Amino acid sequence: YLYWELYDGGTKQALLKGKWKAVRNNIEEGKPMPNIELYDLEKDPTESKDVSQSNLKVVTEIEAYMQKEHLPNAMFKLPGE
């Protein structure tokens, strides 16, 4: 899998694993963690349909990877840090 975080224009997390791309947008310190959006890139290469609700097991797996790979940073805190 490939994991990345972006801080320009708002904090975001993303993970690419096989056919799945997961994105968490608009992360703000002091607010609840936003839901993960999930896209099946084989069926939807334009990422137009979030399929997270019908693939909860995949979302749970990806969320664990995101938690594992995130490195705390004093300048860019995620909620709960």
C-alpha positions in Angstrom: 0.0 0.0 0.0 0.9 3.7 -0.4 0.0 6.2 2.4 0.3 9.9 2.3 -0.7 13.0 4.3 -1.2 16.5 2.9 -1.3 19.7 4.8 -1.7 22.3 2.0 -5.3 23.6 1.8 -6.4 21.5 4.8 -5.2 18.3 6.4 -5.9 15.1 4.4 -5.0 11.5 4.6 -5.0 9.0 1.7 -4.1 5.4 1.1 -3.9 3.3 -2.0 -4.1 -0.5 -1.7 -4.8 -2.6 -4.7 -8.0 -1.4 -6.4 -8.9 0.7 -3.4 -8.3 4.3 -2.7 -9.3 5.8 0.6 -9.4 9.5 1.4 -10.1 11.4 4.6 -10.6 15.1 3.9 -10.9 18.3 6.1 -9.2 16.9 9.2 -9.2 19.7 11.8 -7.7 19.6 15.3 -10.4 19.8 18.0 -13.1 18.4 15.7 -14.2 14.8 15.2 -12.2 12.8 12.7 -14.0 12.9 9.3 -15.2 9.6 7.8 -13.1 7.8 5.2 -14.3 7.9 1.6 -13.5 4.7 -0.3 -13.3 4.3 -4.1 -13.0 1.2 -6.2 -10.6 2.4 -8.9 -11.2 -0.6 -11.2 -14.9 0.2 -11.5 -14.7 4.0 -10.8 -11.3 5.5 -12.0 -12.8 9.1 -11.6 -13.6 8.5 -7.9 -17.2 9.7 -8.4 -18.9 7.1 -6.1 -17.9 6.6 -2.4 -18.4 2.9 -1.6 -17.3 3.1 2.0 -20.7 2.1 3.4 -20.9 -1.1 1.4 -17.3 -2.0 2.2 -16.9 -1.5 5.9 -14.4 -4.3 6.4 -12.1 -2.6 3.8 -12.5 0.8 5.5 -11.6 -0.7 8.9 -8.5 -2.3 7.5 -7.4 0.9 5.8 -8.1 3.0 8.9 -5.7 0.7 10.8 -3.0 1.3 8.2 -3.6 5.1 8.4 -3.2 5.0 12.2 -0.1 2.8 11.9 1.6 5.0 9.4 0.8 8.5 10.8 3.7 10.1 12.6 2.6 12.7 15.2 3.8 16.2 14.4 3.4 19.2 16.7 2.7 21.5 13.7 0.1 19.2 12.1 -2.0 17.4 14.7 -4.8 15.1 14.0 -7.8 15.0 16.3 -7.0 13.3 19.6 -3.3 14.0 19.5 
